[in-house]
Amino acid sequence: MGKRRGGQELLRSLTKKQKRHLREFGEEHPFHDKVLLLLLLHSCFRFQSENSDKSSGESDSETEVEQVSVYHKLLATLKTSPESESEEEQDESESEEAGESETEMDSEGSQEIGEADGGEEDKNDSQEPEQGKETAEQTLGREQADGADTSCDPRHGVIEEFTDVKHESEFSLETNFMEDESGDCNADRRDSNSSQAFSGDPFKQHMDKEFEEKEVEKMSALPKTSSESKWPRLGQLTLSSKLDKHKTLKADKEVDVKQLYLHKPLESTWPKVNKQFLSLVNKPSNSFFTPLQRELFCIMNTYRDLFYPERNALTNGEEIRHAYCLHALNHVLKANAQVLSNNTKRRDKKLGPDSDDYRDQGLTRPKVLMIVPFRECALRIVHLLINLLEVNDKRKIDVSNKKRFKGEFGSDPEEKPPNLKRPEDYEAVFAGNIDDHFRIGVAILQKSMRLYAPFYSSDIIIASPLGMRTVIGAEGEKKRDFDFLSSIEVLIIDQADIYLMQNWEHVLHLMKHINRLPLESHGVDFSRVRMLNLNNWSKYYRQTLLFSALQAPQINSIFNKHCFNYAGQVAVRNVPLSGSISHVVVQLPHVFRRLEAENSVSVIETRFQFFIDKVLPEYRDAIMSHTLIYVPSYFDYVRLRNYFKKEDLNFTHICEYTKKAGVCRARRFFLKGEKQFLLFTERFHFYKRYTIKGIRNLIFYELPTYSHFYSEICNMMKATDSGADATWTCTVLYSRYDAQKLAAVVGIDRTAQMLQSKKNVHLFVTGEN
């Protein structure tokens, strides 16, 4: 009787809305679901409504049995209302397509509750369940489609993920077998076994490599040995490794399909997908790769780390994206085929129960992590993966949640403001949906793909640094999760230079939490886990592919300090022969003033003191009006802004956080000469690319991150309506720690001369030189 009284008290504490939802669905609304009380509430409700005429002992025993089965059934299907089988199947399909087209707000839970329960309290019972049912299905359908996003969103917390039985059974590696993944069981199994049997398969060689603990300790303590190599297309390469003996790497002039060890479907789909780039090649005899793709994939396929700092959104960006998508998909298909093949052997008892051949998985399922800056990039990657899996027009793969994915990651052409003139590289970088907060899990089998899969059921995770940061959380936060990063085998960071303009701390935070031992088991079968993962050696097997448009110390630090691949590293290190200064079309003197600093940390303070003591006094006169000060770092910008306010200087300022009205006001004041100085941040120029009129004097507080920004800012002087060319000036501050940026602006030869001199160097050049 104590249990019955407790159940009645709990029921009395519920509101009418909660009781109505509980009566209809047998559980509380998912938005305010209390997992610890769900079983008790469910059993009490069934006790009162159905078993009031039975004895308390009998009802307790029966409900205890029923509550477990019903609870798991609810978690598995999220459907309790009596419907026909055809209606249930229709709801499952329409929850991914028709339901996805509806507007979804950030406050989805509260709004959906308002729709379901916000009606009048005195409506009849026949109408209330119908309304509650309709809205609940919309809510549950979104949770079903959202998968990883809902479970990892910091607003919702790290909660128990909803399991879609239909898709989970189709994409579960534990319950699938080789014949279920192919039409011709014997043929595909034979192909898989034959491809896996090749001792030269880079996937097998890399993942099956075994080390002893002493070797790992030695490898972590030894310094890297480097060697130089020159390839026809990539140019100068630096090969480094911590192993005593590492193989030399040579460029393949021709590609042999058999030596690539591609998974069977990719051999036929890749030439079709890559056709748009092959048509531009002068020698179309190579039907697989362009010269750039051939050399890049040659390095990727050896599972070495790769740093390519010459990615260009206008010229080779899509070529590179095609190449790494092929490599990532090839890796996932091989890994999944190995698991499915071992499932078949295990079922047929072809392997002993204690055989180490079963060890084919990591501690968690995600194998590939792709970090990209915008949703448009994720959209193109998913389309590439789909096209690579579709052998022909007749054989279309089944992609779940495809319609919703297009709606959330696609863009509306009408949203683009008309008549905006921007450089071509700007249009290429900021094409499509440029939202930088997203994450999506993708589960892949040979004939099907599941979008919005929960992270722990995904093979590939595509996310932005901000999207990963909100999932990982910070130290001390209760709601955080990074276990799904424990067994990442391929890490791809594309367009790394853009993260310098977003928030580089998010990238560093991600690198600190990748390949850690998980805090929970997450239902893993430890008999199938590779020993390298159990020994916490995953980071030594992880391949990192890093693509950027420039070389920067922050990016180099990621590649040198957070990549531990035992196979070695390959970095492209081409030096710029001519700098961006050659693209300056206006005639003006460029004065490069060197400042001396003891180390890279003290250079920040040294630059500030050098500027206020030696540079700024020269520009205080009224003659030196219309002075624009270009500041790459936002922290330096804030410091200069505060100093200008303290000294009561006549200035205005523009940064990436300035509102549109403030930007217009500052540009007008500067053009008319009402403000002598204009503080201008690099991030504002990166995201807006406005033309600032009225510049007569230009000061680069620090060299630009992007070298072409130097010529762009200098060429803004030609938009000046008044003033003589002789009065124009350009001053640049630099130190020996800016060697890479300086070489990109003035060229390698001038850089060597400027850095050799220990004194302050005044170098006068013009745009024609």
N, C-alpha and C positions, 0 to 999 in steps of 0.2 A: 504493500500500500504506500510505502514511502516513495517508491518510484513513480506511482501514479500521482501523488500529491506534487512531487517535484515537476512532473510533466505539466500538470495543470497550472502551476505557478509560472512556468516558462511560457505557456501559451497565453496566460493573462498579460504577461509583459510585452507581448507582440502587439503591434499596431494593426488596425484593420487592413491596411494595405499588405502587410506581411502575412497575415492570416489568409487573405484571399489568394495570394501567390502560393502559400504553403499548401492550401487546400487543392489548388489546381495542379501543381507540379511536384508536390511531395518534398520540396526543399525551399530554402529562402532564395530571394533574388540573388543572382551571381554578384551583383555590385556590392552588396553588403553581406555576402555569405560568410558565416563564421564556421570554419571547417571543424573546430573542436566541438561545436554544439549541433552540428548537422545530423549526426546519427541519433542523438537523443531527441531532438525535435521531431525527426521523422518517425521514430518509434512511438513517441507520445501521441502524435497526430493519428497514426494508424490505430493506436490503442483506443482512442476515444471514438473515432468515426466508424470502425468496423468490428472491434472486438469488445464492445461494452458488455455483451451478454456472456462473455467467457470469464473463466476464473483468472485472477491476477497472475498466478504462477504459470498457467498455460499460455496466457497472452505474452508474458515476459519472454518465455522460451521461444515462442514462435517469432515474435518481433525481432529478437536478437538475431535469429537466423536470417529473417527477411531483410533486416536493415542493411546488413553487409552486402548482400547480393544486389539489392535495389540501389544502394549507394554507388557501388561499382558500375552498375548498369547506367545510372544517371551520368556518372563521369564519362562513361564510354560513349553514350549516345546523345545525352542531353535531350531526350525525348521521352515523355511519360504519358502524354495524352493519347487516348486510343484513336489511331488512324490506320487507314489501310496501308498495305505494303507499297502500293503505287504512290500514294501521297507522301509516304516517308522518303522514298527514293527521289521524288520530285523536289521535296524540301531540301534534301541533301545537295542536289545539284543547283537549285535556285539560290541557296544560301551563299553560294560562291559567285553567282553571276547576277541574278536580279537584285539580291540584297546589297551587292557591292556598289551599285550605282546610286544608292541613296547617300545623302549628305551625312558625313561623319564628323562630329565635333570632338575637340579635345576632352570636354567634359561629357564623354559618351555615357558613362554610367548614370550620372544624375539626370541627364536629359531623358534617357530612355525610361528611367523610373517615373519621371514626370509624365511621360506619354502613357505609360501603362497604368499608373495609379493616380493620376491627377484628375480623374473624372469626379463626378458627384458621388457622395457616399451613399445616397439613397437609391442608386440604380439597382435593378433586379439582378438576381444571381446569374441568370442566364446570359446577361450582357457582360458582366464583370469578367468571368473567366475567359470569354472570347477576346476581350481587349487585352487582358494580361497575357494570354497565350500568344497573340500576334506580336506584341512588343518584345516579349521574352525571346521569341524565336529570332527576332532581329538582333537582339543583344547577344544571344548565344551564337548566332551565325557570324557576328563580327568577331567574337572571341575565337570561334573556330577558324576563321580566316586569318586572324591576326597572329595567332600562334606566339611566335617569339616576341613580337612587339608588346603585346599585352602582358605577357608574363615577366618581361624585363623592364617595362616602363617604370621609371622611378615614381611616377604618380600612383601606380597601382602596387608597387612593391614587388619583390620576388615571391610570387605566389605559385601555387601548384598549377602546372600547365594543363590546359584542357587537352584531352586526347581524342582525336577524331579517328574512330575505329576503322572507318572505311579507308581513309588515306594512310593511317598508321600501319594497317596490315599490308597495304600495297607497297609501302616504301620501307618497311622494317627489314633490316638486313638479317636479323636473327631468325625470322620466320619464313624468309624467301629462299628459294633454291635456284640452281642454275637453269633448270628447264622452265621455270616460271618466268624467266627473264627473256626467253627467246622462243621463237616459233619452232625452230628445228633444234630440239634438245641436243641430240648427238653431235650435230655439226658445230653448234656454237660451243658446246663443251669441249669438243675436239680442238676447235680453234683457240679457245681460251687456254687449254692445257698446253697446246703447242707453243703459243706465244709466251706463256709463263715459263716454259721449259728452257727457253733460250737463256744461256748463261750470260749473254751480252746485254740483256734487257737492263737499261739504266735504272728502272724502277726497282727491279729485283736486287740489283747490285747495291743500290744505295740503302734500301730498307732492310736487307738481310745482312748487312755488315755488322759484325759483332765485335765488341771491344771488351777488354778486361778493365777492372777498376783502376789498375795501375796505369793503363794506357790513357784512360780518360783524365786522370789526375795530371799525367804528363802533358797531355794535349792542352789542358787548361792553363798550365804553367809556362809552356814554351812560348817564345816569341814567334811571330809570323816570319816566314821566309818569302821573299818576293822575287819575281822575275818579270821581265818586260817582253812584250810581243806586239807585233804590228799586223793587223788584219786589213784586207782590202777595203772594206766598207766601214767597219767600226773605228779603225784607226789604231791609236796607241792603247794597248791594254796592259794593266798591271795585275798579274796573277799572284795571289798570296795564299799560303797554307801553313798550318801548324804541324802537319805530318812531316816526318823526315824525308819521305819520298812521295812526291806528288807528280802525277802524269802531266806531261806537257800538253797544251791545248793548241790544236791547229784548225784553221778554217777549212771547211769542206767546200771545194769548188763546185761539186755536183752533189745532189741529194739522192741517196738510195732509199727508197721507201722502206725496204726491209730493215735497214739499219736504224730507222727512226723508232721502230717498235711501237707504232701507233695502234691504238685499239681499233678493232676491225671496222666499225662504222665510220670512223674519222678518216680513213684512207679514201673513202669515196665522197664524203661530204666536204672535206677541207678544200679541195680545188674549186668547188662550186662557190663556197662562201668567200674564198680569197680571190675570186675571179676579177673583181673590180680593181685590184692592185696589180695583178699579173698582166692586165691589158696595157699598163703603163710602162712595163719593162721592155727594154729594147730587144732583149733576147728571150722570146717566149718559150724557148726549149725547156726551161725549167718550169714544170707545170705545178709546182708546189709552193715555192716561196719567192718573194722578192729578195734581192741581195741583202737588204737589211734584215728581213725576217729570217733568212737562212742562217746568218751568223748569230743572231740573237737566239734562235731556237736551238742551234748547235750547243750553245752554252747552257741554256735552260735544261736541255735534255740530259746533260751530265749531272744535274742536280747540284751545281755550284751556285753560290750566291752571285747576284749580278747587280751592278750599279751602272745605269746608263743615264748620264746627265744631259743628253742632247735631244730630249723629247720635244717636239714642236707640234702644237695643236693644229697648225695649218698644213704641215707637210707630212710628218710621219706618225702622228698621234694614233690614228686609226690602224695603221699597219702594226704598231706595237701592241695595241689592244687585241687585235686578232691573234697575234703570236702567243701572248700569255694566256688568253682564253683557251687556245688549243692545248697548251701545256697543262693548264689546270684541269680541264675536262678529261684529258688523257690520263692524268694521275688519278682522278676520282674513279673513272671507269675501271681502271686496272685494279685499284684497291677494292672496289665493290665486287668486281668479278672474282677476285681471290677469296673474299668472304663467302660469296654465294657458292663458289665451287667447293669450298671446305664444308659448307652446310650440307651440300649434296653428299659428299664423301662421308660425312659424319652420320647422316641419315642412313646411308647404305652400308655403314660400318666398314668402310674401306680403310679407315684410320683407327688406330687403337685409341682408347680413351685417354691415355697419357702421352700421346704423340705431341711433340712440339710443333708439328706442322699446322696445328690449329691456331697458333699465335699469329693472328693476322689483323689485329685491331689495336686502337689506342684506348686510353682510359675514357675518352668521350668520342663521339662520332665525327664532329666537324674536322675536316682535313685541310681545307683551303680557306684562307681568310683574305678577302680582297678589300683594300681600303681605297676608296675613291672619293673625290670632293663633293660631287653633286648627284642628285637623283637621276639626271640625264645620263650620267656615266653608268649608273647601275642599270638603267633601262637598256642601254646599248649592249651591256655585257649579257644580260638575260636573253636578249634577242639573238646574240651570237651563239650562246649555248644551245638555244632551241634550234637554230639553223644547223648547227653542227651535229645535232642528234637526229635530224630528219633526213633520212637517206634519199627520199624522193618525194614528189608531190602526193603520191598515193599513200605513202606511209607517214602520216602525221602523228607526232607524239602527243600524248595526253598531258596537257599542262593545266594543273588545278589553280584556281584563283587568278587566271590570266587577265580576266576583264577588270578585276579590282586593281591588279598591278598596273595596268595601263592607265587607269583613272588616277592613281595616286602618284605614279612616277612619270606619267606623260605630261605634256604641256599644251596649253591652249594657244594657238597662233594669234588669236585676237587679243591676248593679254600683252603682247609685245607693243610698246609705244611706237608709233609711226614716226618716220622722218628723223630718226636719231642717227647721226653720223659718228661711227666709232671705227677704230682701226680693225683690220681683218683678224688679227690675232685675238682681239677682245671678243669679236663676234663668235669666233671658234671656241673660245674657252667658256663663254657664258651662253652657249646655245641651249635651248630647252629649259627644263625645270632645274633651277639652280638652288633649290632648298638643300642645305648642308646638314640637316638633322634627320637621319634615317638609318635603318638597319633592316635586313631581311635575310631569312634563312632559306636555303634552296636544297631540297633533297632530289637526288638524281638516280634514276635507273636507266637502262638502255632505251626503253620505249616510253618513258614517262618522266615528268618533272613536277615537283610539288613546290610551289611558291608559298611564302609565309609559313614555312615549316618551323616548328619550335627549334631552337638552337640545338638542343640535344638530340634532335632527329634529323639534323641537316648535314649535308656533305660540304656545302659551300656557304659561307657567310659573306654577304656584301654589305658594307657599312661605311659611314663617314667617321672621321675621328671623333666628332661630337656625339654621334650616335653610339659609338662604343664607350665613350666616356660616361654617358648617363647610365649605361648598363653596369659597367665595372664599379662605379661609385668611388668614394674616397675612404681612406682609413678612418674607422670609427663609425661609419654609417651602418645601420642595421640592414637596410635593403640594398644589397649589392650582390653581384654574381659575376664570376670570371672563370668558373670551372670549365666552361665550354671551350676555353682557349688552351686547355692543358695539352691537347694532342694535335695541335696545328702542325701540319707537315710542309705546307707551302704558304708563305706569306707574300702577298703582292701589294706593294704600296705604289700606286700610280699617281702621277702629277704631284709629287711630294713638295714641289716649290709652292703650290697653292696653299698648303697647310701653314707655311710661314706667314701668309697673309690672313689666315684664319686664327688658329691658336695652336702653336707648336707644342704646348704643354700636353695637349690631348694625345699627341703621337708618343711623347715620352711616357705618359701614363700607360698607354697601351703596351708599349714594349716592356715595361716593368712587370706586367701581369700575364704575359704570354708564356706558355709552356711551363706553368707552375703545376705542382701536384694538386689535384682537386681536393676540396674540403669534404666532399661527399662522394659516394660510389656511383650514384645515378643509375643503379641497376646494371652495372657492367658485369659481364662474365669474365672473371679474372683468368680463367683457363684459356681465354682467347686473346688476352692482352700481350703485346710484345714485351719482351724483357727490357728493351730500351726505355719503354714508357714506365714500367714498374721501377726501374732504377733511377728515374727522374733525369734521363739523358736526352729527352726529346729535343732540347734546344740545340744539341750537337747534330741532329739529323734534319732540322728544319731548314728548308731552302727559302731564302729571302730574295725577292726580285724588286728592285728599287728603281723607279723611273722618275726623272725630273727634267726640267727645262734648264737647269743651271747647277753649278757646283757651289755649295754653301757649307760653311763649317758645321751648322746644325745637322744637315743631311749626311755629311761625311761622318759625323759622330755616331749617328744611328748605325751606319754601315760598319764602322770600325769597332764600336763598343757593345753593340747589342746583337751581333750576328756571330754565331759560333759554329757554323757548319764545318764538319770535319772534312768534307769534300773540297773545301777551299773557296776562295772568292775571286771574282773577276770584276775589275772596275775599269771603265773607259776614262782615260785621262788625256784627252786632246787639249792642247794649249791653243788659245785664240791668237792667230797671227795678226789680225787686224781687229781693232776694237770698234765699238759703236760710235766713237767720236767721228769716224769717217762718214757717218750718215747725218751729221749736222750740216744744214744747208745755209744757215746764217753765218755771217762773218763776224766773229767776236773772239777776243783773247780768252783762253782757258788757263787759269792760274791754279796749279795744284800745290797746296801748302801742306808740308809734312809735319806731323806732330810726333814726338817721342813718348813712348810708354814702356814701362817695365815689363808688363805682362798683359794678357788679353782682358783681365778683369779691371785693371787700373786704367785701361784706355778710355773707358766711359767717362771717368772723372777728368782725365787729362784732356779729352776733347772738349768738354764743357768749359774748363778753365781757359783753354787756348782760344775758344770762340769768344768768350766775354772779355778777355784781356787783350787780344791782338786783332781779332777780326771785326767784332761788332763796333769798336770805336771808329773804324775807318768808314762805317756806313751811317753814322749818326748825323752827319751833315745833311742839310736839306737838298743838296745837290744829288746825293745818293738816294733819292726817293724811288718808289716803285721797286722795292727789293723783296724778292720771293726767297724764303728760306725753306729748302726741301729737307724734311726730316724723316728718315726711314722708320725709326723706332718710335712707338707711341709713348714710351716712358721718357725718352729724350724730349719729345714734343711737350709733354706736360711740364717737364722741368723748365724748358725754355719759356713756355707760356707764363708760368708762375714768376719767373725772373723778369719778364717784360712787364708784367703787371706791377711788380714790386718797384721797378725802376721808372714806372709811369711812361713807358715808351708808346709812341703812336703806332699801334699795330692792330691787326685783326688776324683771325685764325680759322682754319678749316681742317677738320679731321673726319674720320669715318663715322663718327657719332653726331656730327653736326646736322641739324635738321635742314630741310630743303630751303626754308625761308632764310635761315642763317647763312647758308652757302650763297644764295643770291645777294644778300646784303653785303657779305664780305667781298664778293667779286666786284660789286658795284663800287664800294668804297675804295678798293685797291685800284681799279681802273681809273677812277676820277682823281686819284692822288690824295684823297681825304685820309687814308691810312698809309703810312710810309712803309711798314713791314707787313708781310703776309706769311704766317707760319702754315706750312702745307705738308700734310703727312703722306707717306707713300701708299698706305692702305686706301686712302681716299682716291688717289689717282688710279690704283689698281681696280677698284670697284666701279668708278664713275668715268674716268678718262675724260674729264672736262678740259676744255681749252681755256687757260687763264690768260686773259688779255691785259696788256699794260705792263708787262715785265720789262724792266730795263737793267736791273742788276739781279744776278742769280747766285745764290750761295747753296752749295750742297753740304749740309752739315755732316753727312756721311755719304759714301758712294751708294748708289741705288742697288737694291737687291737684283733687279732685272736690268741688265746692261742697256737694253734698248730704251728704257725710261730716261736715260741720260740724254740721248739725242732727241727724244720726244719733248722733254722739258725745255731744252735749249731751242728747239725749233718753234716753240710757242712765242718767241720774241718777234717773229715775223708777223704775228697778228697785232703787233702794236701799231696804233694809228699815228702816233707822233713820236718824235725823238730821232736822233741821228745814230747811225751804226757805231760811230766812234765812242759814244757814251755807254755802250753796252759792256757789261763785265760779267764774268763767270768765275767763281772761286770754289774750289773743291778741297775739303779737308780729308786727309788720309793718313794711315799709319802702316807699319810693316805687317800688321795683322790683316790688312785689307788687300793682300796680294792677289787673291782670286778675283775680287771685284774690280781691282785696278786693271788687271790684265784684260778683263772683258770689256773695259772702257777704252783703254789706250793701246792695247796689244801687248804681247809678251816682251818684245824688244824694249819698248819704252819702260815697261814695268821693271825690267832688270836694271836699267840705268837709274831709275828713280829710287829703287830700294837699296842700291849699292851705296849711295851717298848717305852719310850719317847726319848731315846738316839738313835744315829746312830747304827744300828745293822749290824754286819758283820756275815752273815750266810753262812757257808760252807757246801755244799751238793754235791753229785755226782749223776750221772744218775741212779745208781743202787738203791738209796734210795727212 
